[in-house]
C-alpha cells in the first residue's frame, strides 16, 4: 500500500529529456517511491537513480527525514538504513552540491 506525502514532490527526468514534477509516496514499510501515474510507482535511490531505466531523480522536496538502506534505496525508517550525509541530502533536496 502506498501513501502520498501531502505537498512533497520530486523532479524527475525521463529518457527523452522530459522533466516533470511527481508526488512522493511511501509504503507502510517506509520505502520511498515516486508516483509517475495512477497506481504506478518507481523506487527512489540516494544517488539520483530510480528503479525505472532512463528515469532519474533530479530534486526532492520534502521535510521528512530520509535514510538509505544498504543498497542506496531511500527510506523514512531509521532502523532500516543509515542517515544521508549532509552533502548527499542537500544535493538530493535542492539539486546542487
C-alpha positions as CSV (number, residue, x, y, z in Angstrom):
1,X,0.0,0.0,0.0
2,X,1.3,3.4,-0.9
3,X,0.5,6.8,0.7
4,X,1.4,10.1,-0.9
5,X,3.2,12.6,1.3
6,X,1.0,15.6,1.2
7,X,2.7,18.5,-0.5
8,X,6.0,16.6,-1.0
9,X,7.2,16.4,-4.6
10,X,10.2,15.3,-6.7
11,X,11.5,16.5,-10.0
12,X,12.3,13.6,-12.4
13,X,13.8,13.5,-15.9
14,X,12.8,10.8,-18.4
15,X,14.6,9.2,-21.3
16,X,13.5,11.8,-23.8
17,X,14.8,14.6,-21.6
18,X,11.3,15.5,-20.3
19,X,11.2,16.8,-16.8
20,X,8.1,16.6,-14.6
21,X,7.1,17.1,-11.0
22,X,5.7,14.0,-9.3
23,X,4.3,13.3,-5.8
24,X,6.5,11.4,-3.3
25,X,4.9,8.4,-1.7
26,X,5.9,5.9,1.0
27,X,4.9,2.4,1.7
28,X,3.9,1.3,5.2
29,X,7.4,-0.2,5.5
30,X,9.0,3.3,5.0
31,X,10.3,2.7,1.4
32,X,10.3,5.9,-0.6
33,X,8.6,5.9,-4.1
34,X,7.7,8.4,-6.7
35,X,4.2,8.3,-8.2
36,X,4.5,8.5,-12.0
37,X,0.9,7.7,-12.8
38,X,-2.3,6.3,-11.5
39,X,-1.2,3.3,-9.5
40,X,2.3,3.5,-11.0
41,X,5.3,4.0,-8.7
42,X,9.1,3.8,-9.1
43,X,11.7,3.4,-6.3
44,X,14.0,6.4,-5.4
45,X,17.7,5.9,-4.8
46,X,20.2,8.1,-2.9
47,X,22.4,8.5,-6.0
48,X,19.5,10.1,-8.0
49,X,18.7,6.9,-9.9
50,X,15.3,5.2,-9.9
51,X,14.0,1.7,-10.5
52,X,12.8,2.7,-13.9
53,X,15.6,2.6,-16.5
54,X,16.1,6.0,-18.2
55,X,14.4,8.0,-15.4
56,X,16.5,9.9,-12.9
57,X,15.7,11.9,-9.8
58,X,16.8,15.5,-10.0
59,X,15.4,17.1,-6.9
60,X,13.4,16.0,-3.9
61,X,11.3,18.5,-1.9
62,X,10.2,17.1,1.5
63,X,10.5,17.8,5.2
64,X,10.5,14.1,6.1
65,X,13.8,12.7,7.4
66,X,15.4,10.4,4.8
67,X,17.7,7.5,5.2
68,X,19.3,5.0,2.8
69,X,19.5,1.2,3.1
70,X,22.5,-0.9,2.3
71,X,21.6,-0.7,-1.4
72,X,21.2,3.1,-1.5
73,X,17.4,2.9,-1.7
74,X,15.7,5.8,0.1
75,X,13.6,5.1,3.2
76,X,11.9,7.0,6.0
77,X,12.8,4.4,8.7
78,X,16.0,5.0,10.6
79,X,16.1,1.3,11.7
80,X,16.1,0.2,8.0
81,X,19.0,2.3,7.0
82,X,21.7,4.9,7.7
83,X,21.2,8.7,7.7
84,X,22.1,10.5,4.5
85,X,25.2,12.7,4.7
86,X,24.6,16.4,4.8
87,X,26.1,16.8,1.3
88,X,24.1,14.0,-0.2
89,X,20.9,15.2,1.5
90,X,21.5,18.8,0.2
91,X,22.2,17.7,-3.3
92,X,19.1,15.4,-3.3
93,X,16.8,18.1,-1.9
94,X,18.0,21.1,-3.9
95,X,19.7,19.6,-6.9
96,X,23.1,21.2,-6.2
97,X,26.3,20.5,-4.4
